[in-house]
Structure formats: structure tokens, C-alpha cells
Amino acid sequence: VQLQASGGGLLQAGGSLRLSCAASGRIYSSWNIGWFRQAPGKEREFVADITWSYGRTSYADSVKGRFTISRDSAKNTVYLQMNSLKPEDTAVYYCARSLSRSRIAGEYTYWGQGTLVTVSS
């Protein structure tokens, strides 16, 4: 299975964007799908995650109230709706899978290529 992130782009601060994470195969009910981001010169950081079975979510404090993670079981896709974007949200965004709830990148696998989000001030 591959997880491919898409939907990135260039936009101004305050704008909105929806990222998609599409799975090439089946997403199992035991999976947890996470979004991470990596800005230039910085470590990859947790953004949000969702359990595939019950849709339970969690968010990094930096995006709570602005970003929403959701899933579409029929499309095997996880979304990240990003509102009120800030220049500090600029990063390459990745999705990946873990077998338990986690905010640690090392516990995730099936990383895709990522999609670039650039927010100008």
C-alpha cells in the first residue's frame, strides 16, 4: 500500500486549502493515519491523526481549531482541511500510517512523497 499526499499549493495568509491522502490499496480498520509536516531546516512534526475504524482525531496545539482531519472510507482517502493558514504553516506535508495512536514520526510507515504548502504573508 502506498499513501500519496496531494493538494498543496501557494496561497496567502488567512486562506484555506484541503490536502488529500489517497491509499493505493485497502486501509485496514486497525490503522491510524497521520499527517506530518516538515519545514526547511526543521524536523518532521506531527500535525494530526485519525483512527480509521472510529474516526477519533487528535491535533498538534499549533493547528488545533484551524485544521480538521477527516476520512472517506469509500474513497480510501484521508483529508486535512486547513483554514486560517499562517506563514509558519509553510512546509511539505506528508501522510503515513501507524498501527497505534502516535505523534512520533518513527512509528509511522508507508510515507508518500509529500505535498508542498507555501503560505505568504
Backbone torsions as a table, in degrees:
resi	resn	phi	psi	omega
1	VAL	NA	137.0	173.5
2	GLN	-118.2	143.9	176.1
3	LEU	-112.6	120.4	-175.7
4	GLN	-117.9	121.2	177.3
5	ALA	-87.7	144.6	177.4
6	SER	-152.7	168.9	175.1
7	GLY	106.5	0.0	179.5
8	GLY	-68.4	170.3	179.8
9	GLY	177.4	-173.3	179.6
10	LEU	-108.8	128.1	178.5
11	LEU	-153.0	169.1	-178.3
12	GLN	-87.8	157.1	177.2
13	ALA	-55.4	140.4	-178.2
14	GLY	93.8	-11.3	-178.7
15	GLY	-80.8	179.2	-178.5
16	SER	-128.1	155.1	179.8
17	LEU	-154.5	145.8	175.4
18	ARG	-118.3	121.7	175.8
19	LEU	-95.3	149.3	177.4
20	SER	-120.8	145.4	175.3
21	CYS	-126.2	104.1	-175.4
22	ALA	-101.5	133.4	178.0
23	ALA	-95.5	137.2	-179.4
24	SER	-77.0	-16.2	179.0
25	GLY	-137.8	-163.0	-177.3
26	ARG	-69.7	139.0	170.6
27	ILE	-99.7	123.1	-175.4
28	TYR	-85.3	154.1	-175.2
29	SER	-63.4	-21.7	-179.2
30	SER	-81.7	-6.5	-175.0
31	TRP	-81.4	152.9	172.3
32	ASN	-122.4	126.0	-179.4
33	ILE	-105.4	129.2	-179.0
34	GLY	-120.4	149.8	170.5
35	TRP	-106.7	133.9	175.5
36	PHE	-127.8	164.9	174.9
37	ARG	-143.2	154.0	179.8
38	GLN	-139.0	115.8	176.7
39	ALA	-89.1	157.2	-179.4
40	PRO	-55.2	128.9	177.8
41	GLY	77.1	5.0	-178.7
42	LYS	-120.3	163.5	177.3
43	GLU	-77.5	157.6	175.9
44	ARG	-67.3	133.6	-177.2
45	GLU	-126.4	149.6	178.9
46	PHE	-68.2	140.2	176.4
47	VAL	-115.3	-54.5	-177.5
48	ALA	-164.8	158.4	173.3
49	ASP	-145.7	164.0	-178.2
50	ILE	-146.7	138.3	175.3
51	THR	-83.7	136.2	-175.1
52	TRP	-70.2	-33.8	-174.4
53	SER	-72.8	-51.7	-175.0
54	TYR	-110.3	-6.2	178.5
55	GLY	72.4	24.2	177.6
56	ARG	-72.2	139.1	-173.8
57	THR	-125.2	158.7	169.9
58	SER	-149.1	156.2	-173.5
59	TYR	-136.4	150.9	169.1
60	ALA	-68.7	148.2	-179.1
61	ASP	-58.3	-32.1	-175.7
62	SER	-68.4	-18.4	-177.5
63	VAL	-119.1	-6.2	-176.9
64	LYS	-59.4	132.1	-178.5
65	GLY	88.7	-12.9	178.5
66	ARG	-113.7	-34.7	-177.6
67	PHE	-108.2	147.5	176.3
68	THR	-133.7	127.2	176.7
69	ILE	-101.5	139.9	-179.8
70	SER	-149.3	170.4	179.9
71	ARG	-137.3	153.3	175.1
72	ASP	-125.3	103.3	-175.6
73	SER	-63.1	-36.8	-178.0
74	ALA	-65.4	-30.0	-178.2
75	LYS	-102.2	1.6	-177.9
76	ASN	51.4	44.3	-173.5
77	THR	-133.7	141.8	173.6
78	VAL	-114.4	139.4	-178.2
79	TYR	-114.9	154.2	171.2
80	LEU	-131.0	104.3	177.0
81	GLN	-85.7	122.2	-176.5
82	MET	-116.8	118.2	179.1
83	ASN	-117.0	163.5	178.2
84	SER	49.0	49.2	-175.7
85	LEU	-65.8	146.7	-178.7
86	LYS	-121.2	157.1	177.0
87	PRO	-55.2	-32.6	179.8
88	GLU	-72.5	-5.1	173.0
89	ASP	-83.6	-6.4	179.2
90	THR	-60.7	124.1	-177.1
91	ALA	-178.3	169.8	165.9
92	VAL	-88.9	127.8	-177.9
93	TYR	-102.8	133.4	-178.4
94	TYR	-124.2	151.9	168.8
95	CYS	-120.1	154.1	-177.2
96	ALA	-159.9	173.8	-176.4
97	ARG	-123.5	144.0	171.8
98	SER	-129.2	166.1	-179.3
99	LEU	-98.9	3.1	175.3
100	SER	-154.8	163.4	178.9
101	ARG	-62.6	129.8	-178.3
102	SER	-161.3	150.9	173.6
103	ARG	-113.6	11.8	-177.4
104	ILE	-102.0	122.0	-176.1
105	ALA	-59.5	-34.7	-178.4
106	GLY	-63.7	-15.7	-180.0
107	GLU	-94.2	5.5	179.2
108	TYR	-109.3	150.9	175.5
109	THR	-134.4	-176.8	179.9
110	TYR	60.5	41.5	177.7
111	TRP	-68.3	137.8	174.3
112	GLY	-94.6	-168.5	-175.9
113	GLN	-78.2	-21.0	-179.1
114	GLY	90.1	162.5	178.0
115	THR	-135.3	136.8	-173.1
116	LEU	-87.3	129.5	173.7
117	VAL	-117.0	123.6	179.6
118	THR	-122.5	122.3	-178.8
119	VAL	-115.3	119.3	-179.5
120	SER	-96.2	151.6	-178.1
121	SER	-88.3	NA	NA
